[in-house]
């Protein structure tokens, strides 16, 4: 049974996925409220309630490309930790991918760990087409499925057989290593297996260069185990989706992943018309994302201190939660900038905040591809980013914004100042940003490509 009234998965037991899901130890609710079942009801305590214009159960299922296609999606969303909200690009991508599979007429079963993010999709989809289950396989440090233990692989096989899907789509975390056992289990069942990796690889510890008896090189078995924990699941995949060329290359070089199975599909966004971003003199700088050292939040404040001297009407806003907020707030106060630097916290209403932003800055130390930068470009907002991960593939340096070195607040400040002081340059970059987004980051084209890759269909088979 699904997490909604009347949604029973064909081929499953009367209480959802049956014994294969009992390892998750879930607390569940049936549609009648009389007894628990294995399919997890959506966690309304952690998602905002909103009225649905029409219940999904009242709708007819969409026309199906292939009535036999069924995809199991596995993901993890530990989006709240230590009082902070970390909803970001991964959650957005998962909802986009699942929604596109539903639009293609595919039957989808989602198994997730953490907090549910599927409320809107459950309201939108027909109950027989989408079911959602909290498996609880991965804890907040993402352990539980990465170790390639035979017992775990057997449990995942039982779960996948009970689901009855022909394809597994795993949205990875932990640098691409969170669902190793599930990928192996799916391959052993003859399923199509697709993995999506959206983070830069975790660097391997350096070799110790030890020698036995002073002459025989140490085999360094611990290092070999680390490599094979990534290589074996990767070789089980029919395709591995990355969101930038640079990150794909880094994974292939670090772990020896099969390069011929990689697919590059950028993050996507709905492109706005250019006239939607008409504004006066640029002055509002913003960063959207976690307020952490990895995102370079401290570098941005140092850069803004230099910008503030040249542009007394400028203002900086951090849209996001994170552990650096108290430190940065205190530093802004010491710099005499407390009235020009604000920390409103996490804001899900991007359509409300982007019209107030003139320049989007992402001075990350570690990044794959920033959704907030793609969103900014799609709204005609010039961006300043660092030369890490896929950010240089997002922003065309000197055309739609600037790419600056990592940990260089002076270079970051100079780029921001150039956009703020020259209206002609700003207007030219703004127009070019929208054009680049339309050409490279159109969400409809990229999601069609994603569905084609997941299902293994020919490009253009899905319209």
N, C-alpha and C positions, 0 to 999 in steps of 0.2 A: 504494500500500500504506500502510496506517496504521502507527502506531507500535506496533501489537500484532500478534501472530500471527494470520494468517488474515483480517485486515481489509483488503479491497481495495475501493476506492471505485468504484462503477459508473461507467463512461464514462471512466475515467482510463487513462493508459498503465500499462504493467506495473510501473513503478517510481514510482507515486504520481501526482503532478500533472503530471509531464512537464516539457517544456522551459520552461514558463512559470515554474517555480520555481527554475530554475538561477541566476537573479540573486542568490538568497539565499546561494549558496556554502556550503551546509550540509555537515557531516560526518554521514553517515547510516548506519543499520544495517538490513539486511533481516531478516525474521523467521527466516530460516535461518542468518543470520550469514555468508553466502557472498559477498555483494557489496553495495555501497551502493545506496540508492535515494533518490528525492526526498522521500518522506514522512519526517518527522523522528521518531526514536525518543525517547521521554520521557527527560529528563536526570536519571537516578537519582542522579547525583553531587551534585545540588543540592536534592533533595527527600528527606525521611526515608523509609526503607523500612519497610513494615508488611505484615503478612500479610493477604491478602484472604480473607474467608470463602468466597468462591466466585469462580472466574475468570469475567470477563465473557464470554469466548468460549464458556462452557458454558451461557449463558443464552439464552432465546428473545428476539428483539426484541419491544418492546412493541407494543400495538395502535396504529395510526397514524390520526390525525385525517384527514390528507390524505397519501396515500402519495407524492405528488409533491413535497411541501415539503422543501426543502433550504436550510439557512442557512449562509453563510460568516461566521464571527466573526473579526474582527481586533482585536488588542489588543497592549499592550506591558507587560512586567513587568521593569523593571530594579530588582529589590527589594533588591539588595545593592550598596552603594557605600561605598568608603573604610572597609571593615571593619564597616559598620553594616547592619542589616536593616531594610528599610522596607516590609515587607508590611503592607497596611492595607485600607481600605475598598474601594478599586478592585478589588483581587484577590478579595476576598470577594464583591463584587457580580458580577463576571464568572463566578465559579464558580456562584453562585446562578442567574444567567440561563441559562448553558449547561445546568445541571442541569434547570431548568424546561422548556427546549426539548426536552431528551431525554425528560422525563416526558410531554410532549405528543406524543411519537412523531415528532418532527422529526429528520431527518438533519442532523448538524452537522459542519462542518469548521472547525477553529480554526487560524488563522495568527497566530503570536505572535513578538514580539521579546523578547530577554532570557532570563529563567529560566522554565522550565515550572512551572506551578502546577496541573497537570491530572491528577496521579497518581490521586487518589481517583476522579475522574470516569471515567478510563480503566478502572479496576478495576470500576466499577459498571456502565458502559454496554456494550451489545452491540457487538462490533467493527465490524459493518457500519453502526452508527448514529453513532459518534463517531470521527473521525480528527483527529490533532493534528500540526501541522507548525511547525517553527521557521523563519520566513521571514527574520528578521534585518533587516527593512526599516528599523527605527528604532534609532539608537544611543542611548547613555545621555543625550544632550542632545536626543533626540527629533527629530532632523533626518533627512531621507531621503524623507519622504512629504508633508511639509507644503508644499514648493515645488511649484507647479502647473505642472510641466514636461511637455511633450508626450511625451517619452521615457518618463517615469515613468508617465504615464497609460496609454500603450500596453502597458507591462510589466504593469501591474495588470489591464488588460483580458485579456491572455493568461492570467494566473493565474486570474482569475475564470471565464473560459470553460472552462479545464481542470477547475476544481472542479465545474462543472455546477450551481451553486446558483442558486436563483431570488431569494434575498434576501441582502443584505449588512447585517450588524449591526456597527458600528464603535464600540468603547468608547474614547472619546477621552482624550487627555492633553494637556499643554501648553495648558491653558485652552481646549480644544476645537478646536485646530488641527493635530493630529498626523497625521490621515489624509485630508487634502484630496484628493490625487490619486486615492486609492482610491474615494472617494465619487463623484467625477466619472466615473471609469471604469465603476463599477457603473451609474450613471444612463445612460451612453451605451449600455450593453448592454440597457437596458430592465428592469433588476432593480428590485425593491422595495429602498429604501435607508433605513435607520434609523441614526441616530447617537445616542450617549449621551454627554452632557457633564456631568462631575461636579466641575468646578472653577470658581471665579469667573473672570471674564474678565481677561486681562492688560490693564491700562490702556494706552490709546493715548498715544504721546508728544504733548505739547501742541503746538498749532499755532504756527508761527513768526510768523504774521501779516506775512510779508514782502511787499513790493510791488515790482514791476518798474518801473523808471523813476520810482519814487516815487508811482505812481498805479494801476497794474494789479496786482490781488491775485495772488500766486503760486499756481499750481495745486497746489503741494505734492504732486507725483506719488508720492513715497515714501509719503505717508500714505494716498493713494488705493489704492496697491498693498496695503498692510497690510489695509485694509478689504475689498478684493475677494478677498483670499486666504481670508477667513472667509465672506464673503457667497456666493461662487459655490458652494463645497461645501455650504453650508447650504441653498441653493435646490435643490440636487440631492436633498435628503432628502425622503422622504414624511412622516417624523416625526422630531423631535429631542427626546429624553428628557432632562429635567433633574430633579434630586432636590430642588429647592426653588423656590418661586415667586420669591423675591428674586433668586436667581442667574439664573433664566430672564429676568427683567426686565432685569437688568444686562447680559446678553449681547445682548438685543434693542436696548437703548439704545446700547450701546457700538459694536456692529458692524452694526446694522440687520438682524438676522436676522428671518426671516419668523415673526412672532408666532403666526399661525394654525396653524403646523406644530409648535408646542411642545406637549409633554405633560409634566405634572408627576407623577412617581411617586417617592414618598419611599423612603428606605432602609428595609429591613424586617428584622424579627427575630422569632424564635419567642418568644411571650409565655409567661412562667412563671406558675404559680399564685401568688397572693399569699402563701400560707403558706411558700413556699420561701425567703422573705427575712426570716424572723423572726430577730431579733437583740437584743442588749442595748443598753447605752448607746452611741450613735454616737461614734466617735473616729477612725476610719481614713479619711483623705482620699486620693484617688488620681487620677492623670491617666493615660490610656491613649492612646498614640500617639507620634509622633516627638518627640524632645526637641530642639526647635528654637525659634527666635525666632518663626517663623510660627505655631507652636502656643501661643505665650505661656508657654513653660516657665519663663522667668525671672520673669514676672509672678506665677506661682503660688508660687514660692519666696518672693518678697517678701510676698505675701499670707499665706503660712503663718507667716512670722516674726511677724506680728501675731496670728494665730490661736494660735500656741504659747504666747504670754504669757497668754491667757485660759483656755486649755485645756491644762494640763500633761500630760494623758494622750493628747493627739492625736498622730497620726503621718501622715507624707506619703510616698507611694510613686509613683515615676515608672515605669510599665510601658511601656518603649519604648527604642529606641536613638536616638542622635543626637549631633551635635557639641558640644552644650552641656553634656553630662554632666560632663566634667572641671571646667569653670568653675563649674557649679552645686554640685558636690560640694565644691569648695574654699570657695565662699561659705557653704555650710551649716556647714562646719567653723569658719569665722570667726565665724558667728553663734551658735556653741555648739549647733548642731542636728544634728550629724553622726550622733548615735544615734537621731534621730527622722525623718530623711530618708533614704530608701533608693532605690537605682537597680538593680533586678534585671535590667534590660535587656528586650529583646523577649520576650514570652511568648505563644505561640500558644494556650495552654490557658485560654481565657477562662472556661470552666466551673469552673476551679479557682480563679481569682483573684477573680472577681466576688463570691462569697459572703463574702469578707473585706473588701469595700469598703462603707463607709457613705455617703460622699458622693463623687460623680464630678464633677471640675472640668475644664472645657475653656475656658481663657481665651485663645482663639485671636485672632490679629490678622487672619488670613485663613482662611476656611473656607467650604465649600459646605454640606455637612451631615455631621455627625460620626457614623460608625457606632458608635463606642464610647458616645456619649451615648444613641443609640437602644437599644443593648444594655443599658445601665444602666437606662433607664426600663422596659424589658421585664422586668427583674428586680426592679422596685420600688425602685430606688435614686434618690433625689433628686439633681438635677444643678445645678451652677452654671456658666453659659456666658456668653460675651460677645455683644454685639449686632452680630454680623457674619454675612454670608451667610444660610444657612437655619437657623442655630442658634435664633433666636427662634421659628421655626416648629416646632421640635422640643420645646422646653421651654416650658410655659405658665407665664409669670412669676407668682410668688406662689401657684401651685397644685401644680406638680410640681418646682419648683426656682426658681431666680432667674436673670434675665438682667441682666447688669451692663455698664457701658460698657467699651470697650477701653482697655487700658493704665491701669487704675485698680485697683491692688492693694488699696487701702483699701476700695473697694466690694466687691471680691471677698472680702476677709477678713470683712467685716461679714455678707455673705450666708452664708458657711460657718459663722460663729459662731452665727448665728440657727438653723441646722439642728442644730448640735451641742448647744446649751444647752437647747433646748426639745424634750423628748421627744414631747410631744403634736403639735407642729408637724411634727416629723420623721415620726411615724407617719402623720399625715394626708397629707403629701406623698408618702410611700412608697406608700400605697394609690392615690392619684391618679395616680402615675407608671405603675403597672401598668394602670390603666383607660385612660389616654391611649394607651399603647402598643398595647393591644388594639384600640382604636378606629381609630387612624391608622397604625400601623406593623406590622400583622400580615403576616408574610412571605408567607404562602400567598395572601392576597388581592392583595398588591402584585406578586408574581411572575406570577400569572395575568394581571394587567393589563399587565405587561411583555411577556409572550408574545403577548397579543392585539395589542399595539402593533407588535411586531416582525413578526408575520405578517400584520397588517392584517385580522384576523378580528373579528367582532362580539363585544362583551363578553359573557362567559358561554358562548362556544363551546367553551372549554377548561375542563374540570372536574378 
